[in-house]
């Protein structure tokens, strides 16, 4: 079985904000599987179903972003899951809005939710689906940006983005992480090559405000 955890912040004030992109993808998966992610468990809301022939537990941690690892560790321990069966879906400012990328493992890249998960699991060797939310405008504080709502123009492509991320998670389970990386990461690479040589992806980003 697999655990699919989408990251975000609980509460109405954070609904549909950039930092809750992971929640949105879990909601999309729940719609596809006709399940409800509303059972209170593992410091979050959960729902179970079948995806690509495998049992999956959908999880939306309710611990606030910076301590997401507490919820994911609790679920992983209960189901005795190895790290390669834990899929984390989250927002990434280093990717253009509308892009999706899959990784088998890696650093937190400055994302506080990912830092917490790596700390609690004791490893960074778990697959993740990254959702591009775009780089913040230069005069804007990072915390304000990730906690802001998508613009009207961005909302028009948000459904496609969440669909692609949900597809990526399904492909990852059904065909493996390499197949998912081949499909989604090559698209990104081709797009960059058609424009200009890519800049080196930043390793860090400033911490979010407070308990975001």
C-alpha positions in Angstrom: 0.0 0.0 0.0 1.0 3.6 -0.4 0.6 6.8 1.6 -0.1 9.9 -0.5 0.3 13.1 1.6 -0.5 16.5 0.2 0.9 19.4 2.2 -0.9 22.5 3.3 -2.2 24.6 6.2 -5.5 23.8 7.9 -8.3 26.4 8.3 -10.6 28.4 6.0 -8.2 31.3 5.8 -5.6 29.2 4.0 -8.0 27.5 1.5 -7.0 27.9 -2.1 -3.7 29.6 -1.3 -0.4 28.6 -3.0 0.9 26.8 0.0 -2.1 24.5 -0.1 -1.5 23.1 -3.6 -0.8 19.7 -2.1 -4.2 19.7 -0.4 -5.8 20.5 -3.7 -4.2 17.5 -5.4 -5.3 15.1 -2.6 -8.8 16.5 -3.0 -8.6 15.8 -6.8 -7.5 12.2 -6.1 -10.3 11.8 -3.6 -12.8 12.9 -6.2 -11.5 10.4 -8.7 -11.6 7.6 -6.2 -15.0 8.7 -4.9 -13.7 8.8 -1.3 -13.8 11.4 1.4 -10.7 12.6 3.2 -12.4 13.4 6.4 -11.5 10.7 9.0 -9.5 12.2 11.8 -6.3 10.2 12.2 -2.6 10.7 12.3 -2.9 14.4 13.2 -4.7 14.9 9.9 -7.6 13.9 7.7 -7.5 10.6 5.9 -9.4 8.6 3.3 -8.6 5.2 1.7 -9.2 3.8 -1.8 -7.6 1.9 -4.7 -5.3 3.7 -7.1 -3.5 1.9 -10.0 -4.5 -1.4 -8.4 -2.9 -0.6 -5.0 -4.5 0.4 -1.7 -3.7 4.1 -0.9 -4.2 6.2 2.1 -4.8 9.9 1.3 -3.6 12.2 4.0 -4.0 16.0 4.6 -1.9 16.8 7.7 -3.6 19.3 10.0 -0.5 20.2 11.9 0.4 23.3 9.9 3.0 23.2 7.2 6.2 23.5 9.4 5.4 20.4 11.4 3.9 18.2 8.6 6.4 15.5 9.5 4.6 14.6 12.7 1.5 13.6 10.8 3.3 11.7 8.1 5.5 9.8 10.5 2.5 8.8 12.6 0.8 7.3 9.5 4.0 5.7 8.2 4.6 4.0 11.6 1.0 2.7 11.8 1.1 1.1 8.4 4.8 0.1 8.6 5.5 1.8 5.3 9.0 2.0 3.7 10.0 5.5 2.5 9.5 4.5 -1.1 5.8 3.9 -0.5 5.3 7.5 0.9 4.5 10.0 -1.8 4.5 13.7 -0.8 2.8 16.4 -2.9 3.7 20.0 -2.3 4.2 23.5 -3.8 7.5 24.7 -5.2 8.4 28.3 -5.9 11.4 27.2 -8.0 9.1 25.8 -10.7 7.1 27.8 -13.1 3.4 28.1 -12.4 1.6 25.2 -14.1 4.6 22.8 -14.1 4.8 19.4 -12.4 8.0 17.5 -11.6 8.6 14.2 -9.9 11.6 13.2 -7.8 12.6 10.0 -6.2 14.4 11.7 -3.4 16.3 14.9 -2.5 16.8 17.8 -0.2 14.1 20.0 1.3 15.1 22.8 -1.0 14.2 25.3 1.7 10.6 24.1 2.0 9.7 24.0 5.7 7.2 21.2 5.3 9.7 19.0 3.5 12.3 19.8 6.2 9.9 18.6 8.8 9.2 15.4 6.9 12.9 14.6 6.4 13.6 15.2 10.1 10.8 12.9 11.3 11.4 10.1 8.8 15.1 10.3 9.2 15.6 10.1 5.4 15.1 12.2 2.2 14.7 9.0 0.1 10.9 9.2 -0.5 9.2 10.2 -3.8 7.6 13.5 -4.2 5.5 15.4 -6.7 6.3 19.1 -6.9 3.8 21.6 -8.1 5.1 24.8 -9.6 3.6 28.0 -8.1 6.0 30.4 -9.7 8.7 32.6 -8.2 7.5 35.4 -5.9 7.6 39.0 -7.2 10.8 40.6 -6.1 9.3 43.2 -3.7 7.0 40.7 -2.0 7.7 38.8 1.2 8.0 35.1 0.6 5.6 34.2 3.4 3.0 36.6 2.0 3.4 35.1 -1.4 3.0 31.4 -0.5 0.1 32.3 1.7 -1.6 34.4 -1.0 -4.4 33.2 -3.3 -3.9 32.3 -6.9 -4.7 35.1 -9.4 -7.7 34.7 -11.7 -5.4 33.9 -14.6 -3.6 31.2 -12.5 -6.9 29.7 -11.4 -7.8 29.0 -15.1 -4.8 26.6 -15.3 -5.0 25.3 -11.7 -7.4 22.5 -12.6 -5.0 21.2 -15.3 -2.1 21.4 -12.9 -3.8 19.5 -10.2 -5.0 16.9 -12.7 -1.4 16.4 -13.9 -0.1 16.1 -10.4 -2.8 13.5 -9.6 -1.9 11.7 -12.8 1.8 11.7 -11.8 1.0 10.2 -8.4 -1.0 7.4 -10.1 1.7 6.7 -12.7 4.3 6.6 -9.9 2.3 3.9 -8.1 1.3 2.0 -11.3 4.6 2.1 -13.2 7.3 3.3 -10.8 9.0 6.6 -10.0 11.4 6.4 -13.0 8.4 6.2 -15.4 6.8 9.2 -13.8 10.1 11.1 -13.9 10.5 10.3 -17.6 7.1 11.6 -18.4 6.9 14.7 -16.4 10.5 15.9 -16.0 11.3 15.6 -19.7 8.4 17.9 -20.5 9.9 20.5 -18.3 13.4 20.0 -19.7 12.1 20.4 -23.3 10.2 23.6 -22.4 13.4 25.1 -21.0 15.6 24.0 -23.9 13.1 25.7 -26.3 13.6 29.0 -24.4 17.1 29.5 -22.9 19.7 27.6 -20.9 18.1 26.9 -17.4 19.5 28.6 -14.4 20.7 26.4 -11.6 17.7 25.5 -9.4 18.0 27.2 -5.9 18.8 24.9 -3.0 17.1 27.0 -0.4 14.2 29.4 0.0 13.5 31.6 3.0 11.4 30.1 5.8 7.7 30.8 5.9 6.2 33.2 8.4 5.3 31.8 11.9 3.6 28.4 11.7 3.0 28.5 7.9 
